[in-house]
Amino acid sequence: MEASAALKILAVIAQGFALGEKLVPLFDRVKKLYEDYQNPDRPDVTLASFDAELEAMRKRSAEIQNSGT
Amino acid sequence: VALSLKGDIMNRLIKSCVALVALASLAACATGLNLSPRERVVDLVARYAILQEVAIEAVRSPSVDADTKRAIRAADVVAVASIERLAEVSRGCARDSEGRIVLEEADQCQPDRIKVIFPVALAAIGSLQTALAQEE
């Protein structure tokens, strides 16, 4: 195998790990939400955190619309 | 060879992530939790974030074709718009001090509108899932 081909494959593997690193905290976030929801003493979702989630969604959407164009 | 292998790996990676999200969604539905509309939107956005991260990687990837990227972008626009609309009519539906869900009609709490918009938002998210799973 050529060195450049090996490098490209390594780059893809690195890309996969980078995506994994981004996804693991998000899966943890969903898991934490469910733990909170099952806790009878938990406070309701505050408007501040509600708006923060929406803002983060808008930022990710802007990235989808503007990346790779 | 390296490029086709790269495309294949990327494709498998994206599909396995989509499958994971689908499983996570199913598991979430199976729990049957009693959530307030506001909590339900936060939950939806948290799960949608996972799909969005996969979508960001897909639109950046040179091995994903232009048509698929267009489909991903279009699906995200629709999903975000419907979630925004859902947020507008549910941000006022919270719990009272004793943890009971309050569903009184108000400016920012419209239970009837929520019932209509929620399935639309889920369908739009499903479209993004489908776009991400498209063959190269």
N, CA and C atoms of all chains as a GROMACS GRO file, in nm:
protein
  615
    1MET      N    1   0.084  -0.121   0.000
    1MET     CA    2   0.000   0.000   0.000
    1MET      C    3   0.087   0.126   0.000
    2GLU      N    4   0.048   0.222  -0.080
    2GLU     CA    5   0.123   0.348  -0.086
    2GLU      C    6   0.115   0.423   0.047
    3ALA      N    7   0.218   0.503   0.072
    3ALA     CA    8   0.218   0.580   0.198
    3ALA      C    9   0.103   0.679   0.201
    4SER      N   10   0.073   0.740   0.084
    4SER     CA   11  -0.034   0.840   0.081
    4SER      C   12  -0.170   0.774   0.108
    5ALA      N   13  -0.188   0.652   0.056
    5ALA     CA   14  -0.314   0.580   0.080
    5ALA      C   15  -0.329   0.548   0.227
    6ALA      N   16  -0.218   0.505   0.288
    6ALA     CA   17  -0.221   0.473   0.431
    6ALA      C   18  -0.254   0.597   0.514
    7LEU      N   19  -0.197   0.710   0.471
    7LEU     CA   20  -0.224   0.836   0.542
    7LEU      C   21  -0.371   0.874   0.532
    8LYS      N   22  -0.428   0.853   0.411
    8LYS     CA   23  -0.570   0.888   0.392
    8LYS      C   24  -0.658   0.801   0.483
    9ILE      N   25  -0.623   0.671   0.492
    9ILE     CA   26  -0.702   0.582   0.577
    9ILE      C   27  -0.688   0.624   0.723
   10LEU      N   28  -0.567   0.659   0.762
   10LEU     CA   29  -0.546   0.707   0.899
   10LEU      C   30  -0.628   0.833   0.926
   11ALA      N   31  -0.635   0.921   0.823
   11ALA     CA   32  -0.713   1.045   0.838
   11ALA      C   33  -0.860   1.013   0.860
   12VAL      N   34  -0.910   0.913   0.786
   12VAL     CA   35  -1.052   0.875   0.802
   12VAL      C   36  -1.076   0.818   0.942
   13ILE      N   37  -0.981   0.735   0.988
   13ILE     CA   38  -0.996   0.677   1.123
   13ILE      C   39  -0.996   0.791   1.227
   14ALA      N   40  -0.906   0.887   1.207
   14ALA     CA   41  -0.899   1.002   1.300
   14ALA      C   42  -1.030   1.079   1.297
   15GLN      N   43  -1.086   1.095   1.174
   15GLN     CA   44  -1.215   1.164   1.158
   15GLN      C   45  -1.324   1.091   1.238
   16GLY      N   46  -1.320   0.957   1.229
   16GLY     CA   47  -1.417   0.874   1.302
   16GLY      C   48  -1.405   0.894   1.452
   17PHE      N   49  -1.281   0.897   1.502
   17PHE     CA   50  -1.260   0.918   1.645
   17PHE      C   51  -1.306   1.057   1.687
   18ALA      N   52  -1.280   1.158   1.599
   18ALA     CA   53  -1.321   1.296   1.630
   18ALA      C   54  -1.472   1.303   1.643
   19LEU      N   55  -1.543   1.235   1.551
   19LEU     CA   56  -1.690   1.233   1.556
   19LEU      C   57  -1.735   1.162   1.684
   20GLY      N   58  -1.667   1.050   1.714
   20GLY     CA   59  -1.699   0.976   1.836
   20GLY      C   60  -1.684   1.063   1.960
   21GLU      N   61  -1.578   1.141   1.962
   21GLU     CA   62  -1.554   1.230   2.077
   21GLU      C   63  -1.663   1.334   2.092
   22LYS      N   64  -1.718   1.377   1.976
   22LYS     CA   65  -1.827   1.476   1.981
   22LYS      C   66  -1.957   1.409   2.024
   23LEU      N   67  -1.977   1.283   1.980
   23LEU     CA   68  -2.105   1.218   2.006
   23LEU      C   69  -2.119   1.166   2.149
   24VAL      N   70  -2.009   1.116   2.206
   24VAL     CA   71  -2.018   1.057   2.341
   24VAL      C   72  -2.078   1.156   2.442
   25PRO      N   73  -2.030   1.283   2.448
   25PRO     CA   74  -2.093   1.377   2.544
   25PRO      C   75  -2.242   1.398   2.515
   26LEU      N   76  -2.280   1.392   2.386
   26LEU     CA   77  -2.422   1.412   2.353
   26LEU      C   78  -2.506   1.295   2.401
   27PHE      N   79  -2.453   1.172   2.385
   27PHE     CA   80  -2.526   1.055   2.436
   27PHE      C   81  -2.535   1.064   2.589
   28ASP      N   82  -2.425   1.109   2.652
   28ASP     CA   83  -2.426   1.126   2.798
   28ASP      C   84  -2.531   1.228   2.840
   29ARG      N   85  -2.544   1.334   2.757
   29ARG     CA   86  -2.641   1.441   2.786
   29ARG      C   87  -2.784   1.385   2.784
   30VAL      N   88  -2.814   1.302   2.682
   30VAL     CA   89  -2.948   1.241   2.674
   30VAL      C   90  -2.971   1.150   2.795
   31LYS      N   91  -2.867   1.072   2.830
   31LYS     CA   92  -2.878   0.981   2.944
   31LYS      C   93  -2.906   1.060   3.073
   32LYS      N   94  -2.833   1.172   3.088
   32LYS     CA   95  -2.849   1.257   3.208
   32LYS      C   96  -2.991   1.315   3.213
   33LEU      N   97  -3.042   1.356   3.096
   33LEU     CA   98  -3.179   1.410   3.092
   33LEU      C   99  -3.277   1.307   3.146
   34TYR      N  100  -3.260   1.181   3.105
   34TYR     CA  101  -3.352   1.076   3.149
   34TYR      C  102  -3.339   1.048   3.297
   35GLU      N  103  -3.215   1.059   3.347
   35GLU     CA  104  -3.196   1.040   3.492
   35GLU      C  105  -3.269   1.151   3.567
   36ASP      N  106  -3.257   1.276   3.513
   36ASP     CA  107  -3.325   1.390   3.576
   36ASP      C  108  -3.476   1.370   3.573
   37TYR      N  109  -3.526   1.323   3.459
   37TYR     CA  110  -3.670   1.307   3.442
   37TYR      C  111  -3.728   1.202   3.537
   38GLN      N  112  -3.642   1.104   3.575
   38GLN     CA  113  -3.692   0.998   3.663
   38GLN      C  114  -3.676   1.033   3.810
   39ASN      N  115  -3.615   1.149   3.836
   39ASN     CA  116  -3.596   1.193   3.973
   39ASN      C  117  -3.715   1.280   4.015
   40PRO      N  118  -3.794   1.236   4.112
   40PRO     CA  119  -3.914   1.312   4.150
   40PRO      C  120  -3.883   1.450   4.207
   41ASP      N  121  -3.761   1.468   4.258
   41ASP     CA  122  -3.725   1.597   4.317
   41ASP      C  123  -3.663   1.694   4.218
   42ARG      N  124  -3.652   1.652   4.095
   42ARG     CA  125  -3.581   1.738   4.000
   42ARG      C  126  -3.662   1.866   3.974
   43PRO      N  127  -3.593   1.975   3.950
   43PRO     CA  128  -3.665   2.097   3.914
   43PRO      C  129  -3.709   2.088   3.768
   44ASP      N  130  -3.804   2.169   3.731
   44ASP     CA  131  -3.847   2.173   3.591
   44ASP      C  132  -3.733   2.232   3.507
   45VAL      N  133  -3.736   2.208   3.378
   45VAL     CA  134  -3.637   2.269   3.289
   45VAL      C  135  -3.656   2.420   3.295
   46THR      N  136  -3.550   2.494   3.322
   46THR     CA  137  -3.565   2.639   3.329
   46THR      C  138  -3.572   2.698   3.189
   47LEU      N  139  -3.628   2.816   3.179
   47LEU     CA  140  -3.635   2.882   3.048
   47LEU      C  141  -3.497   2.911   2.994
   48ALA      N  142  -3.402   2.940   3.087
   48ALA     CA  143  -3.266   2.971   3.043
   48ALA      C  144  -3.202   2.850   2.974
   49SER      N  145  -3.219   2.730   3.035
   49SER     CA  146  -3.157   2.613   2.973
   49SER      C  147  -3.234   2.571   2.848
   50PHE      N  148  -3.365   2.597   2.849
   50PHE     CA  149  -3.448   2.569   2.731
   50PHE      C  150  -3.397   2.653   2.612
   51ASP      N  151  -3.377   2.783   2.637
   51ASP     CA  152  -3.330   2.873   2.531
   51ASP      C  153  -3.187   2.840   2.489
   52ALA      N  154  -3.105   2.797   2.587
   52ALA     CA  155  -2.966   2.761   2.554
   52ALA      C  156  -2.962   2.640   2.460
   53GLU      N  157  -3.050   2.543   2.484
   53GLU     CA  158  -3.055   2.423   2.396
   53GLU      C  159  -3.093   2.464   2.254
   54LEU      N  160  -3.192   2.556   2.246
   54LEU     CA  161  -3.237   2.600   2.112
   54LEU      C  162  -3.127   2.677   2.040
   55GLU      N  163  -3.055   2.760   2.116
   55GLU     CA  164  -2.947   2.838   2.055
   55GLU      C  165  -2.837   2.746   2.002
   56ALA      N  166  -2.805   2.642   2.080
   56ALA     CA  167  -2.703   2.545   2.036
   56ALA      C  168  -2.750   2.474   1.909
   57MET      N  169  -2.879   2.444   1.902
   57MET     CA  170  -2.934   2.379   1.782
   57MET      C  171  -2.919   2.470   1.660
   58ARG      N  172  -2.947   2.600   1.680
   58ARG     CA  173  -2.935   2.696   1.568
   58ARG      C  174  -2.790   2.705   1.520
   59LYS      N  175  -2.696   2.702   1.613
   59LYS     CA  176  -2.553   2.710   1.575
   59LYS      C  177  -2.513   2.588   1.494
   60ARG      N  178  -2.558   2.469   1.540
   60ARG     CA  179  -2.524   2.347   1.465
   60ARG      C  180  -2.587   2.352   1.327
   61SER      N  181  -2.709   2.405   1.321
   61SER     CA  182  -2.778   2.415   1.191
   61SER      C  183  -2.701   2.508   1.097
   62ALA      N  184  -2.653   2.620   1.150
   62ALA     CA  185  -2.575   2.714   1.068
   62ALA      C  186  -2.451   2.646   1.014
   63GLU      N  187  -2.392   2.559   1.096
   63GLU     CA  188  -2.272   2.485   1.053
   63GLU      C  189  -2.308   2.390   0.938
   64ILE      N  190  -2.423   2.324   0.951
   64ILE     CA  191  -2.468   2.230   0.844
   64ILE      C  192  -2.490   2.308   0.715
   65GLN      N  193  -2.553   2.426   0.727
   65GLN     CA  194  -2.585   2.502   0.606
   65GLN      C  195  -2.459   2.563   0.542
   66ASN      N  196  -2.359   2.595   0.622
   66ASN     CA  197  -2.243   2.667   0.568
   66ASN      C  198  -2.118   2.583   0.545
   67SER      N  199  -2.113   2.462   0.603
   67SER     CA  200  -1.992   2.379   0.586
   67SER      C  201  -1.993   2.312   0.450
   68GLY      N  202  -1.875   2.301   0.393
   68GLY     CA  203  -1.856   2.223   0.269
   68GLY      C  204  -1.925   2.280   0.148
   69THR      N  205  -1.957   2.411   0.150
   69THR     CA  206  -2.023   2.469   0.033
   69THR      C  207  -1.918   2.533  -0.060
   70VAL      N  208  -0.816   0.327  -0.494
   70VAL     CA  209  -0.856   0.227  -0.392
   70VAL      C  210  -0.876   0.296  -0.258
   71ALA      N  211  -0.779   0.382  -0.226
   71ALA     CA  212  -0.787   0.449  -0.095
   71ALA      C  213  -0.911   0.537  -0.086
   72LEU      N  214  -0.942   0.606  -0.199
   72LEU     CA  215  -1.058   0.697  -0.196
   72LEU      C  216  -1.188   0.620  -0.183
   73SER      N  217  -1.199   0.505  -0.256
   73SER     CA  218  -1.324   0.430  -0.246
   73SER      C  219  -1.336   0.368  -0.107
   74LEU      N  220  -1.222   0.329  -0.051
   74LEU     CA  221  -1.222   0.274   0.085
   74LEU      C  222  -1.265   0.381   0.185
   75LYS      N  223  -1.215   0.504   0.161
   75LYS     CA  224  -1.249   0.616   0.249
   75LYS      C  225  -1.400   0.641   0.245
   76GLY      N  226  -1.455   0.642   0.122
   76GLY     CA  227  -1.599   0.663   0.106
   76GLY      C  228  -1.678   0.556   0.177
   77ASP      N  229  -1.630   0.431   0.163
   77ASP     CA  230  -1.698   0.318   0.223
   77ASP      C  231  -1.697   0.328   0.376
   78ILE      N  232  -1.581   0.362   0.430
   78ILE     CA  233  -1.569   0.374   0.577
   78ILE      C  234  -1.659   0.487   0.629
   79MET      N  235  -1.656   0.600   0.557
   79MET     CA  236  -1.736   0.717   0.598
   79MET      C  237  -1.885   0.680   0.595
   80ASN      N  238  -1.922   0.611   0.488
   80ASN     CA  239  -2.061   0.570   0.471
   80ASN      C  240  -2.106   0.478   0.586
   81ARG      N  241  -2.020   0.381   0.616
   81ARG     CA  242  -2.052   0.288   0.726
   81ARG      C  243  -2.060   0.361   0.859
   82LEU      N  244  -1.967   0.455   0.876
   82LEU     CA  245  -1.963   0.532   1.001
   82LEU      C  246  -2.093   0.610   1.020
   83ILE      N  247  -2.134   0.679   0.912
   83ILE     CA  248  -2.255   0.760   0.918
   83ILE      C  249  -2.376   0.670   0.945
   84LYS      N  250  -2.382   0.558   0.873
   84LYS     CA  251  -2.498   0.470   0.891
   84LYS      C  252  -2.504   0.410   1.031
   85SER      N  253  -2.386   0.375   1.085
   85SER     CA  254  -2.390   0.316   1.219
   85SER      C  255  -2.433   0.420   1.322
   86CYS      N  256  -2.392   0.546   1.298
   86CYS     CA  257  -2.437   0.653   1.389
   86CYS      C  258  -2.588   0.673   1.380
   87VAL      N  259  -2.639   0.670   1.255
   87VAL     CA  260  -2.783   0.686   1.235
   87VAL      C  261  -2.858   0.573   1.305
   88ALA      N  262  -2.804   0.451   1.292
   88ALA     CA  263  -2.868   0.336   1.357
   88ALA      C  264  -2.868   0.354   1.509
   89LEU      N  265  -2.756   0.405   1.562
   89LEU     CA  266  -2.748   0.429   1.706
   89LEU      C  267  -2.854   0.527   1.753
   90VAL      N  268  -2.869   0.635   1.673
   90VAL     CA  269  -2.970   0.736   1.708
   90VAL      C  270  -3.109   0.675   1.705
   91ALA      N  271  -3.134   0.594   1.602
   91ALA     CA  272  -3.266   0.530   1.592
   91ALA      C  273  -3.291   0.442   1.714
   92LEU      N  274  -3.189   0.370   1.756
   92LEU     CA  275  -3.203   0.285   1.874
   92LEU      C  276  -3.227   0.368   1.999
   93ALA      N  277  -3.151   0.478   2.010
   93ALA     CA  278  -3.167   0.567   2.126
   93ALA      C  279  -3.308   0.624   2.130
   94SER      N  280  -3.361   0.660   2.010
   94SER     CA  281  -3.496   0.716   2.004
   94SER      C  282  -3.598   0.613   2.050
   95LEU      N  283  -3.580   0.489   2.002
   95LEU     CA  284  -3.674   0.384   2.039
   95LEU      C  285  -3.670   0.357   2.189
   96ALA      N  286  -3.547   0.354   2.242
   96ALA     CA  287  -3.532   0.329   2.386
   96ALA      C  288  -3.601   0.438   2.465
   97ALA      N  289  -3.588   0.563   2.415
   97ALA     CA  290  -3.649   0.676   2.485
   97ALA      C  291  -3.801   0.663   2.484
   98CYS      N  292  -3.858   0.624   2.370
   98CYS     CA  293  -4.003   0.608   2.361
   98CYS      C  294  -4.050   0.499   2.455
   99ALA      N  295  -3.968   0.394   2.468
   99ALA     CA  296  -4.008   0.278   2.548
   99ALA      C  297  -4.018   0.311   2.696
  100THR      N  298  -3.946   0.414   2.739
  100THR     CA  299  -3.948   0.445   2.883
  100THR      C  300  -4.084   0.503   2.926
  101GLY      N  301  -4.156   0.564   2.832
  101GLY     CA  302  -4.290   0.616   2.861
  101GLY      C  303  -4.293   0.717   2.975
  102LEU      N  304  -4.197   0.806   2.978
  102LEU     CA  305  -4.191   0.904   3.087
  102LEU      C  306  -4.296   1.012   3.069
  103ASN      N  307  -4.340   1.066   3.181
  103ASN     CA  308  -4.440   1.171   3.177
  103ASN      C  309  -4.369   1.307   3.178
  104LEU      N  310  -4.345   1.361   3.059
  104LEU     CA  311  -4.268   1.485   3.049
  104LEU      C  312  -4.360   1.603   3.021
  105SER      N  313  -4.319   1.720   3.072
  105SER     CA  314  -4.393   1.842   3.037
  105SER      C  315  -4.356   1.876   2.892
  106PRO      N  316  -4.440   1.954   2.822
  106PRO     CA  317  -4.406   1.988   2.684
  106PRO      C  318  -4.268   2.054   2.672
  107ARG      N  319  -4.234   2.138   2.770
  107ARG     CA  320  -4.105   2.206   2.765
  107ARG      C  321  -3.991   2.103   2.776
  108GLU      N  322  -4.008   2.007   2.867
  108GLU     CA  323  -3.907   1.901   2.883
  108GLU      C  324  -3.898   1.816   2.756
  109ARG      N  325  -4.014   1.794   2.697
  109ARG     CA  326  -4.017   1.711   2.575
  109ARG      C  327  -3.938   1.778   2.462
  110VAL      N  328  -3.947   1.910   2.455
  110VAL     CA  329  -3.874   1.982   2.350
  110VAL      C  330  -3.722   1.974   2.376
  111VAL      N  331  -3.684   1.992   2.503
  111VAL     CA  332  -3.541   1.982   2.537
  111VAL      C  333  -3.489   1.842   2.503
  112ASP      N  334  -3.571   1.741   2.534
  112ASP     CA  335  -3.533   1.603   2.504
  112ASP      C  336  -3.517   1.584   2.353
  113LEU      N  337  -3.611   1.639   2.278
  113LEU     CA  338  -3.607   1.627   2.131
  113LEU      C  339  -3.482   1.695   2.075
  114VAL      N  340  -3.452   1.815   2.127
  114VAL     CA  341  -3.335   1.890   2.078
  114VAL      C  342  -3.206   1.815   2.114
  115ALA      N  343  -3.201   1.755   2.233
  115ALA     CA  344  -3.080   1.681   2.274
  115ALA      C  345  -3.056   1.562   2.182
  116ARG      N  346  -3.164   1.493   2.145
  116ARG     CA  347  -3.148   1.379   2.054
  116ARG      C  348  -3.118   1.427   1.912
  117TYR      N  349  -3.180   1.538   1.874
  117TYR     CA  350  -3.156   1.592   1.740
  117TYR      C  351  -3.010   1.640   1.727
  118ALA      N  352  -2.952   1.684   1.839
  118ALA     CA  353  -2.812   1.730   1.837
  118ALA      C  354  -2.720   1.618   1.787
  119ILE      N  355  -2.750   1.495   1.825
  119ILE     CA  356  -2.666   1.381   1.783
  119ILE      C  357  -2.672   1.369   1.631
  120LEU      N  358  -2.793   1.378   1.578
  120LEU     CA  359  -2.809   1.370   1.431
  120LEU      C  360  -2.739   1.487   1.363
  121GLN      N  361  -2.751   1.605   1.423
  121GLN     CA  362  -2.688   1.723   1.362
  121GLN      C  363  -2.536   1.708   1.355
  122GLU      N  364  -2.476   1.650   1.460
  122GLU     CA  365  -2.330   1.632   1.458
  122GLU      C  366  -2.290   1.537   1.344
  123VAL      N  367  -2.370   1.431   1.325
  123VAL     CA  368  -2.342   1.338   1.214
  123VAL      C  369  -2.360   1.412   1.082
  124ALA      N  370  -2.463   1.498   1.075
  124ALA     CA  371  -2.489   1.574   0.952
  124ALA      C  372  -2.375   1.671   0.922
  125ILE      N  373  -2.319   1.733   1.027
  125ILE     CA  374  -2.206   1.827   1.007
  125ILE      C  375  -2.089   1.752   0.944
  126GLU      N  376  -2.060   1.633   0.997
  126GLU     CA  377  -1.950   1.553   0.940
  126GLU      C  378  -1.980   1.515   0.795
  127ALA      N  379  -2.106   1.481   0.768
  127ALA     CA  380  -2.143   1.438   0.632
  127ALA      C  381  -2.128   1.552   0.532
  128VAL      N  382  -2.173   1.673   0.567
  128VAL     CA  383  -2.163   1.784   0.470
  128VAL      C  384  -2.018   1.829   0.451
  129ARG      N  385  -1.933   1.799   0.549
  129ARG     CA  386  -1.791   1.834   0.536
  129ARG      C  387  -1.716   1.729   0.454
  130SER      N  388  -1.768   1.607   0.454
  130SER     CA  389  -1.694   1.496   0.392
  130SER      C  390  -1.692   1.506   0.240
  131PRO      N  391  -1.574   1.495   0.178
  131PRO     CA  392  -1.568   1.497   0.032
  131PRO      C  393  -1.625   1.370  -0.030
  132SER      N  394  -1.640   1.264   0.049
  132SER     CA  395  -1.690   1.139  -0.009
  132SER      C  396  -1.843   1.131  -0.012
  133VAL      N  397  -1.911   1.231   0.046
  133VAL     CA  398  -2.058   1.234   0.038
  133VAL      C  399  -2.096   1.322  -0.081
  134ASP      N  400  -2.184   1.271  -0.170
  134ASP     CA  401  -2.212   1.346  -0.294
  134ASP      C  402  -2.298   1.470  -0.270
  135ALA      N  403  -2.298   1.558  -0.370
  135ALA     CA  404  -2.364   1.688  -0.358
  135ALA      C  405  -2.516   1.675  -0.336
  136ASP      N  406  -2.578   1.577  -0.402
  136ASP     CA  407  -2.724   1.559  -0.386
  136ASP      C  408  -2.758   1.522  -0.242
  137THR      N  409  -2.678   1.432  -0.185
  137THR     CA  410  -2.703   1.391  -0.046
  137THR      C  411  -2.684   1.510   0.048
  138LYS      N  412  -2.579   1.589   0.021
  138LYS     CA  413  -2.555   1.708   0.104
  138LYS      C  414  -2.672   1.805   0.096
  139ARG      N  415  -2.724   1.824  -0.026
  139ARG     CA  416  -2.841   1.913  -0.043
  139ARG      C  417  -2.960   1.860   0.036
  140ALA      N  418  -2.983   1.727   0.028
  140ALA     CA  419  -3.096   1.665   0.100
  140ALA      C  420  -3.078   1.683   0.251
  141ILE      N  421  -2.954   1.668   0.299
  141ILE     CA  422  -2.926   1.684   0.443
  141ILE      C  423  -2.955   1.828   0.486
  142ARG      N  424  -2.908   1.925   0.405
  142ARG     CA  425  -2.930   2.067   0.440
  142ARG      C  426  -3.078   2.101   0.441
  143ALA      N  427  -3.150   2.052   0.339
  143ALA     CA  428  -3.293   2.082   0.330
  143ALA      C  429  -3.369   2.020   0.448
  144ALA      N  430  -3.334   1.896   0.482
  144ALA     CA  431  -3.403   1.828   0.593
  144ALA      C  432  -3.376   1.902   0.724
  145ASP      N  433  -3.252   1.951   0.742
  145ASP     CA  434  -3.218   2.023   0.866
  145ASP      C  435  -3.297   2.154   0.876
  146VAL      N  436  -3.312   2.224   0.763
  146VAL     CA  437  -3.388   2.350   0.766
  146VAL      C  438  -3.532   2.325   0.814
  147VAL      N  439  -3.594   2.220   0.758
  147VAL     CA  440  -3.733   2.190   0.793
  147VAL      C  441  -3.742   2.146   0.939
  148ALA      N  442  -3.649   2.060   0.981
  148ALA     CA  443  -3.652   2.010   1.119
  148ALA      C  444  -3.633   2.124   1.219
  149VAL      N  445  -3.536   2.211   1.192
  149VAL     CA  446  -3.510   2.323   1.285
  149VAL      C  447  -3.631   2.417   1.289
  150ALA      N  448  -3.690   2.445   1.173
  150ALA     CA  449  -3.807   2.534   1.169
  150ALA      C  450  -3.922   2.474   1.250
  151SER      N  451  -3.945   2.344   1.238
  151SER     CA  452  -4.058   2.286   1.311
  151SER      C  453  -4.028   2.278   1.461
  152ILE      N  454  -3.901   2.254   1.496
  152ILE     CA  455  -3.867   2.253   1.640
  152ILE      C  456  -3.881   2.394   1.698
  153GLU      N  457  -3.840   2.495   1.620
  153GLU     CA  458  -3.855   2.635   1.665
  153GLU      C  459  -4.003   2.668   1.691
  154ARG      N  460  -4.086   2.625   1.600
  154ARG     CA  461  -4.232   2.650   1.612
  154ARG      C  462  -4.286   2.578   1.736
  155LEU      N  463  -4.239   2.454   1.754
  155LEU     CA  464  -4.281   2.375   1.870
  155LEU      C  465  -4.237   2.444   1.999
  156ALA      N  466  -4.115   2.499   1.996
  156ALA     CA  467  -4.062   2.568   2.114
  156ALA      C  468  -4.147   2.690   2.150
  157GLU      N  469  -4.189   2.762   2.046
  157GLU     CA  470  -4.271   2.883   2.068
  157GLU      C  471  -4.400   2.853   2.144
  158VAL      N  472  -4.461   2.739   2.111
  158VAL     CA  473  -4.591   2.709   2.173
  158VAL      C  474  -4.580   2.621   2.298
  159SER      N  475  -4.456   2.584   2.335
  159SER     CA  476  -4.443   2.498   2.453
  159SER      C  477  -4.354   2.558   2.563
  160ARG      N  478  -4.285   2.670   2.533
  160ARG     CA  479  -4.190   2.720   2.633
  160ARG      C  480  -4.261   2.765   2.762
  161GLY      N  481  -4.390   2.795   2.753
  161GLY     CA  482  -4.464   2.836   2.873
  161GLY      C  483  -4.529   2.720   2.946
  162CYS      N  484  -4.520   2.598   2.892
  162CYS     CA  485  -4.583   2.481   2.957
  162CYS      C  486  -4.482   2.416   3.051
  163ALA      N  487  -4.485   2.458   3.175
  163ALA     CA  488  -4.386   2.406   3.270
  163ALA      C  489  -4.455   2.325   3.380
  164ARG      N  490  -4.383   2.294   3.484
  164ARG     CA  491  -4.441   2.227   3.600
  164ARG      C  492  -4.466   2.328   3.711
  165ASP      N  493  -4.562   2.298   3.798
  165ASP     CA  494  -4.583   2.389   3.911
  165ASP      C  495  -4.482   2.352   4.021
  166SER      N  496  -4.491   2.422   4.135
  166SER     CA  497  -4.390   2.402   4.241
  166SER      C  498  -4.395   2.259   4.297
  167GLU      N  499  -4.506   2.189   4.276
  167GLU     CA  500  -4.514   2.051   4.326
  167GLU      C  501  -4.480   1.948   4.218
  168GLY      N  502  -4.432   1.998   4.106
  168GLY     CA  503  -4.387   1.906   4.002
  168GLY      C  504  -4.496   1.859   3.907
  169ARG      N  505  -4.618   1.913   3.924
  169ARG     CA  506  -4.727   1.873   3.833
  169ARG      C  507  -4.717   1.950   3.702
  170ILE      N  508  -4.746   1.881   3.593
  170ILE     CA  509  -4.739   1.946   3.462
  170ILE      C  510  -4.859   2.039   3.446
  171VAL      N  511  -4.830   2.165   3.410
  171VAL     CA  512  -4.937   2.263   3.389
  171VAL      C  513  -4.962   2.276   3.239
  172LEU      N  514  -5.085   2.253   3.201
  172LEU     CA  515  -5.117   2.260   3.057
  172LEU      C  516  -5.229   2.360   3.030
  173GLU      N  517  -5.217   2.476   3.094
  173GLU     CA  518  -5.320   2.577   3.071
  173GLU      C  519  -5.286   2.660   2.949
  174GLU      N  520  -5.388   2.685   2.868
  174GLU     CA  521  -5.369   2.763   2.745
  174GLU      C  522  -5.318   2.903   2.781
  175ALA      N  523  -5.206   2.942   2.723
  175ALA     CA  524  -5.149   3.076   2.742
  175ALA      C  525  -5.076   3.114   2.616
  176ASP      N  526  -5.018   3.235   2.618
  176ASP     CA  527  -4.946   3.283   2.500
  176ASP      C  528  -4.841   3.184   2.451
  177GLN      N  529  -4.761   3.136   2.545
  177GLN     CA  530  -4.650   3.048   2.506
  177GLN      C  531  -4.673   2.903   2.550
  178CYS      N  532  -4.798   2.870   2.571
  178CYS     CA  533  -4.833   2.731   2.602
  178CYS      C  534  -4.965   2.700   2.533
  179GLN      N  535  -4.956   2.633   2.422
  179GLN     CA  536  -5.077   2.601   2.344
  179GLN      C  537  -5.084   2.450   2.319
  180PRO      N  538  -5.142   2.377   2.415
  180PRO     CA  539  -5.143   2.230   2.407
  180PRO      C  540  -5.200   2.177   2.274
  181ASP      N  541  -5.303   2.243   2.221
  181ASP     CA  542  -5.361   2.195   2.095
  181ASP      C  543  -5.263   2.206   1.979
  182ARG      N  544  -5.188   2.319   1.976
  182ARG     CA  545  -5.089   2.339   1.870
  182ARG      C  546  -4.973   2.238   1.886
  183ILE      N  547  -4.937   2.212   2.013
  183ILE     CA  548  -4.828   2.117   2.039
  183ILE      C  549  -4.862   1.980   1.981
  184LYS      N  550  -4.988   1.938   2.003
  184LYS     CA  551  -5.031   1.806   1.953
  184LYS      C  552  -5.016   1.797   1.802
  185VAL      N  553  -5.037   1.910   1.734
  185VAL     CA  554  -5.028   1.910   1.587
  185VAL      C  555  -4.882   1.918   1.541
  186ILE      N  556  -4.804   2.006   1.606
  186ILE     CA  557  -4.667   2.032   1.557
  186ILE      C  558  -4.568   1.922   1.595
  187PHE      N  559  -4.590   1.857   1.710
  187PHE     CA  560  -4.492   1.758   1.755
  187PHE      C  561  -4.468   1.647   1.651
  188PRO      N  562  -4.574   1.587   1.597
  188PRO     CA  563  -4.550   1.482   1.495
  188PRO      C  564  -4.481   1.537   1.370
  189VAL      N  565  -4.508   1.665   1.337
  189VAL     CA  566  -4.443   1.726   1.220
  189VAL      C  567  -4.292   1.736   1.245
  190ALA      N  568  -4.256   1.779   1.366
  190ALA     CA  569  -4.113   1.791   1.401
  190ALA      C  570  -4.046   1.653   1.397
  191LEU      N  571  -4.116   1.551   1.450
  191LEU     CA  572  -4.060   1.415   1.448
  191LEU      C  573  -4.040   1.367   1.305
  192ALA      N  574  -4.138   1.397   1.219
  192ALA     CA  575  -4.128   1.354   1.078
  192ALA      C  576  -4.010   1.425   1.010
  193ALA      N  577  -3.993   1.553   1.042
  193ALA     CA  578  -3.883   1.629   0.981
  193ALA      C  579  -3.748   1.572   1.026
  194ILE      N  580  -3.739   1.534   1.152
  194ILE     CA  581  -3.615   1.473   1.202
  194ILE      C  582  -3.592   1.339   1.131
  195GLY      N  583  -3.702   1.266   1.110
  195GLY     CA  584  -3.694   1.139   1.037
  195GLY      C  585  -3.641   1.159   0.896
  196SER      N  586  -3.676   1.273   0.833
  196SER     CA  587  -3.627   1.302   0.697
  196SER      C  588  -3.475   1.319   0.698
  197LEU      N  589  -3.424   1.383   0.803
  197LEU     CA  590  -3.279   1.400   0.810
  197LEU      C  591  -3.211   1.264   0.828
  198GLN      N  592  -3.274   1.180   0.912
  198GLN     CA  593  -3.222   1.045   0.933
  198GLN      C  594  -3.214   0.971   0.799
  199THR      N  595  -3.321   0.984   0.720
  199THR     CA  596  -3.326   0.918   0.589
  199THR      C  597  -3.219   0.974   0.497
  200ALA      N  598  -3.205   1.107   0.496
  200ALA     CA  599  -3.105   1.170   0.409
  200ALA      C  600  -2.964   1.122   0.445
  201LEU      N  601  -2.938   1.106   0.575
  201LEU     CA  602  -2.806   1.063   0.618
  201LEU      C  603  -2.779   0.917   0.581
  202ALA      N  604  -2.885   0.840   0.572
  202ALA     CA  605  -2.869   0.698   0.542
  202ALA      C  606  -2.865   0.669   0.392
  203GLN      N  607  -2.881   0.776   0.309
  203GLN     CA  608  -2.882   0.754   0.164
  203GLN      C  609  -2.750   0.696   0.116
  204GLU      N  610  -2.765   0.610   0.014
  204GLU     CA  611  -2.644   0.550  -0.045
  204GLU      C  612  -2.564   0.658  -0.116
  205GLU      N  613  -2.434   0.639  -0.121
  205GLU     CA  614  -2.350   0.732  -0.198
  205GLU      C  615  -2.370   0.710  -0.346
   0.00000   0.00000   0.00000
